[in-house]
Amino acid sequence: MAIIRVGVYLYNNEYTCCLTLGYIVISHPLYPIKNAWRPFELGSTKCIGQELALLELKLALVFTVRELDFDFNYDLWEGIKTEEKTAGAVPDTVNGERTYRCGDGIGSVKDDLPMRVRLR
C-alpha cells in the first residue's frame, strides 16, 4: 500500500522515476516556477481572505477558552482505575509527567486526558 501526497512528487516525461521536490535543482525543467499558480499554494489566485479567516478562528478560540476552567483530575481517575487494577499501583509517568502521548499512528493522550470543563 502506498500513499502519495499531491505536490510532493513530480513525474518526468518517461514516467519511469519519481523526483522528490526537495531534491530538484533550480536549473531542472521540472523545478516549480517562483510565484506560479499551484493549487493551495502561493500564487496569483491565493485566497485573499485566508489570513483573515484564520485570525478570526484563532480569536474565537481564545474568547471561548478564556470562559472555561479546565481541571485535570487524575486523582478521581486513579480512584476509578484502582478498581480495575491492583490497589496501590503507582501511576504511569514519562519524565515525571502524567500526561503523555502514546499509541500507534497519530496516537492519543494517556488515559484519554481525564478532565472536567466548567464555565467560569
Sequence and secondary structure as in RCSB ss.txt:
>XXXX:A:sequence
MAIIRVGVYLYNNEYTCCLTLGYIVISHPLYPIKNAWRPFELGSTKCIGQELALLELKLALVFTVRELDFDFNYD
LWEGIKTEEKTAGAVPDTVNGERTYRCGDGIGSVKDDLPMRVRLR
>XXXX:A:secstr
     TTTEEE TTSSSEEEGGG  TTSTTS  TT   TTSSSTT  TTHHHHHHHHHHHHHHHHTTEEEEE HH
HHHHHHHHHS TT     BTTBS  EESSTT EEGGG  EEEEE 
